[in-house]
Amino acid sequence: MSPETVTLLVFLVGVVAIVLLTARWRWHAFLSILLVTVAVALGAGLDPDQVVACVTGGFGQALSYTTIIVISGFIIGEFLERTGGALTIASAVLRVVGSRRAALAVALAGYIVGVPVMCCDTAFIVLSPAIRGVSARSRVPLPMLALALAVGTYSSFKLIPPSPGPLAVLTLFGADFTRTLLLTLLISVPVMAVGLAWARHQTGTAPAAELPDKPPTGSPDATPGLGAASLPAALPILLIVLKAVLGPILDPAGLVGGCLDLVGHPVIALPIGVFAALAVNRRAGMATMTQWIAKAITRAGSILAIVGAGGALGAVVRACGMGDYLGRLLTGAGIPGLLVPFVLAMALKTAQGSSMVTLFTTPAIVAPLLTGLGIAPEIATLATLAGALAVVHVNDSFFWVVTRFADMDVTAGYKSLTVLSLLQALVALGMVLVLNLVM
């Protein structure tokens, strides 16, 4: 057996070990990935100095770009949740679309709120108080609206940057932000459509809610208007897109071009969104807003630890020269390269339930293999996001959030939400395959 084959087997055992440690034995992903990284490095024959260099270098490199982006995104989401801004955005969508298309309106509201809130569980919980009233007014079954809301929040949280998972995936793969954003928006349309179709199919005969609509929590004075609610999340995206569109036209040495080059970079644009959130919510007081920021940073810390550990694993994979070897094997076997990140992400998501662990771990494993796999960073990003859609079941908190709100038992949850997530993943994969052919 060749040394390359031994290294590959050690690597595959390490991937299985990560799944088992996080899913079966409930280890934190940071410890699981770090332990496997050291074990794989030693098993592949790296000496102690190389192991230390890979761990420290890979850890630091992964965090050097991602830390500011992830923390800023969590802060913006925390502000939207605390101030009721997410509910303001959702109410505006409901007014525009209308109660006759209540399922579509609820899905769109979830889709829009799912990006800035940075968590599909939170987005669902924030919007759920309005769903019973919408069901009662429109006579649309409550389980259908619950699934529609799940479709919207889950799709945008898992597919659309600057949600932290997709943003980290494209960053770790080195994909172009604007191009990837446009492609994820394109993919999200059929993913949403199949989700809504399945929701209607599964819940068309369920009863509508009989409870009266409840007003959103908080006073009107404390709840931001639509402009104030949207600004912190919309402004960074606008700046990044403007840089991508106008950057090639403007002179980077000029005042306008230089400023746009600065503020349009994600590392600067996301913190600008944070300062926008501070400005529009200044009535809350700096002491209160500081507490919100501290809470967001605490939530982001766990994710960043996983990012760093994943970067260390990626550095070990590169040091072992595994990418070229695996690429030659897959090419010889006729396996499309884009199926590797899709299958790995799907396996991790199904096994251990955490979307964030899946989205941060998969690029760490696959990024060093891209050259051998023969796929562009954007395609690798899309394939990873598609795989991470499947499947939602009992080891995922989102499963319990949705089923408990919709009064579903576990069997009904599997038939509705679990199958729904699988259908969404397969549709997304089909779109990625088509895009890979035309790009």
Secondary structure as GFF3:
##gff-version 3
##sequence-region A 1 439
A	DSSP	alpha_helix	3	23	.	.	.	ID=ss1
A	DSSP	alpha_helix	29	43	.	.	.	ID=ss2
A	DSSP	alpha_helix	48	83	.	.	.	ID=ss3
A	DSSP	alpha_helix	85	97	.	.	.	ID=ss4
A	DSSP	three_ten_helix	99	101	.	.	.	ID=ss5
A	DSSP	alpha_helix	102	117	.	.	.	ID=ss6
A	DSSP	alpha_helix	120	138	.	.	.	ID=ss7
A	DSSP	alpha_helix	142	159	.	.	.	ID=ss8
A	DSSP	alpha_helix	164	173	.	.	.	ID=ss9
A	DSSP	alpha_helix	177	203	.	.	.	ID=ss10
A	DSSP	alpha_helix	226	246	.	.	.	ID=ss11
A	DSSP	alpha_helix	255	263	.	.	.	ID=ss12
A	DSSP	alpha_helix	266	280	.	.	.	ID=ss13
A	DSSP	three_ten_helix	282	284	.	.	.	ID=ss14
A	DSSP	alpha_helix	286	319	.	.	.	ID=ss15
A	DSSP	alpha_helix	322	333	.	.	.	ID=ss16
A	DSSP	alpha_helix	339	352	.	.	.	ID=ss17
A	DSSP	alpha_helix	355	366	.	.	.	ID=ss18
A	DSSP	three_ten_helix	367	369	.	.	.	ID=ss19
A	DSSP	alpha_helix	370	373	.	.	.	ID=ss20
A	DSSP	alpha_helix	377	387	.	.	.	ID=ss21
A	DSSP	alpha_helix	397	405	.	.	.	ID=ss22
A	DSSP	alpha_helix	410	413	.	.	.	ID=ss23
A	DSSP	pi_helix	414	418	.	.	.	ID=ss24
A	DSSP	alpha_helix	419	438	.	.	.	ID=ss25
###
